[in-house]
Every structure is written in C-alpha cells, then in structure tokens.
C-alpha cells in the first residue's frame, strides 16, 4: 500500500520555503519567512482537501488542477522587518530565490543585467488570480488590498522646472533667494542621518523611510528598487583599493536608469528617482566619492529625475479638494514628497562639503509636509481609509504645508503666529522618524 501512503502530500513547508529549501514554521495564515518578505504564503493541499475545495467552488463534477486556485495570505505592511543578512543577494553570495539575481560583466560597458522576477510559482499563481472572472461570486477574488498604481489622480501645484535647476542657485544668484545658515551641529545631524539611510540599505536592514512598503511587498515589486537594494550591498566593506571599481558598478546602473528616464510610468518614475538617490548617497557616504566629478553630474541628473517625477504629480487632487484620495494615489504622492525632501537635505550636505551656500527651497512652497505615521504605516486599505477620515476631521483647514516649518513671515499678528504654532504642534503628535528628523532640522535652523 505504498502508493496510498504517499498519495497525501507530506510536505511540511509552504511553497515559498520549499522552493528556497528553507525552514518553514507554518504559522497560521502566513509563515514568518513569507511575512518577512511579504510574499504570498501558499501551502500545498492534499487530494482530499483539494476535492473538498472543488465541491465548494465548482460542485461535485468539477476537478480543477492543483494550484489553479491559489489562496493568498497577506503579510502585515507596517514597519517592514529587515531581511536576514545571510539571505540577501550579493555578487559573491548564494542567491535567494526571492532576491534579484545579479550578473556583473566588468569587461565591457554594456548596462548591468538584472533579473528581478519573482519565483515562477508566485508569478503563475498571481496571474491565475488576476485572470479570474470577478463577476462570479463563487470564484475567489484578488486580495482585498491589491494595489493599482496605473491611473493616479495627481497634480503638480508647483513649478517643477525650478527643481531641475536647483544646482545652479549656488553659481547664479536669483532674486529673492534665502540662504539657510545651518549651524555646524545641524549640518552634522543631517549628515549622520542621511548616512544612516544609506547604511540601512547597504547593510540589508530594510529600506529608507522615503520608500513605502507597498513598493516592495507586492507580488511584483518594483524591479528598479529590488535591483538597487540588491546591488547596493556590494558597498558593504569593500576591499581596500576596490572602492573605485565598486563605484563604477553603481555608476553604470545609474546611467542606465537615467537613459530610460522618458519611458517610466508613475510607479517606475518614483522608483527610478528613489533608486538613483540611494545610489548617489552610497557613492558619497559609503565609497568616498565626494571628489569624483561623476557625483556632481549625478546630482544634476538626480534633480532632473526629481523634476520629471514632480511633473507627474506631487499632490493628490483630492488632497487639494480636502477629500479622501485613493490609497494608491496617496502612496505615490507621499513617497515622492518624502524622497524630494530627502534630496534637498542631501543637496545641502554636498553644498556644505564644497563650501557653497544652501538656499531655502522656496519652489516647494505649498506642498504638504510629511504625513502621520498612522497613515504611512497603515497595514490595510481599510485601516488607511479609517485613518484618513480621522485626518480629514482633524485637518479641516488643509494639511500642514512644508513652508509652515520655515521662518515665520513678517507681518503676522500674534493670533496668526499662535495658530501656526498650534498646527505644527498638532502635526508633531503623530510623526514617524522621518517627520521628526525634518522638524528637528527646520526647528534648529529657523527657530519657528
């Protein structure tokens, strides 16, 4: 009776862990390893359980093939845990099935080749779920928090062209410019914080706080970000004398991103902007490329990418109308603004290193300041919508604007100053680390 003994699967691991040949703790709904990587946690079913599911979904006569009806388990979005150090792909290390594979060819000048596709099983099963007819109530639908970034309702309320020309400000005076005289302690604070963002990515401890978890936790994460978070690991403890070779690898990928800048959709444009920023910070903070002419050109290219991303929209139309936007639109707008503010701080660091003045980003006037941690770390669409309804009730006069953190304009009376400070106090009550950092910089610089 050996055949009947093995008719029922004895596999103890989920499909993701089985593919990776990793230990699986088979936690209810989602094992720890899949939760860590935000992967669909799929368990093989025995013949009897498959038959039972067939009766429930199709009736007694249906006998769907195994795997044609995947069940999905969604990991928590919150603060994404850091991947284990020994399971992240590096050029010298063993590839993890979920990690992008890197193929480096240093003998020519062709773009680097990366494979960032998810495991075949995951791709096939997700495609099967997408192809289901949602008009039939008897068939399983997509996960409730499936995100569609294809048609965001975004607007650009500022002159985006001024972002791309920001590097010129230090050389060509513009009327009305306001110099930011950072105290030495504030400059050191910004330097250390941005250095920690680069180190976070280089050491595989997650991703910087301007990248939203949904950009990497979906069944099809952004290839640009996945590639960046994989290749940037080569900046961790490079061998003495190899910094320039490592820098060339990053530079080639940056050039590849920049050359394709006119082909990106909304999500890809945001990811390109973020990846380019992380590469640039890695060159400066990790590979000591501060005197490399490429870094100056990279900052010009970065500001052009920021301009292109801004043209596609920095604010939801619903935010301007003080109604609730779609979650996807808000994610794009908020992540883009956070990345933009980070770029401006990084620009001030480089200007300080070169002995150049740093100017207030008046071209950003009117953009919303960093949103609350409740909204940024919302784990489900429903959680986010409930939180945003509360936000709308609390901020009936509109979101706090970034310029409300700048010096208080002359001519405001005492009541207006008190109102402005009350708005800032309310904003401070629910900030994540990024918002707190931004306030610390502006408060110490402007004293508002």
PyMOL commands that set and color helices and strands:
alter all, ss='L'
color gray80, all
select helices_A, chain A and resi 2-5+15-20+32-37+47-58+85-87+120-130+161-164+166-168+184-202+214-217+223-235+243-259+261-263+266-285+293-311+317-321+327-353+362-364+373-376+381-394+402-405+414-428+433-446
alter helices_A, ss='H'
color red, helices_A
select strands_A, chain A and resi 101-103+113-115+154-155+315-316
alter strands_A, ss='S'
color yellow, strands_A
deselect
rebuild
show_as cartoon
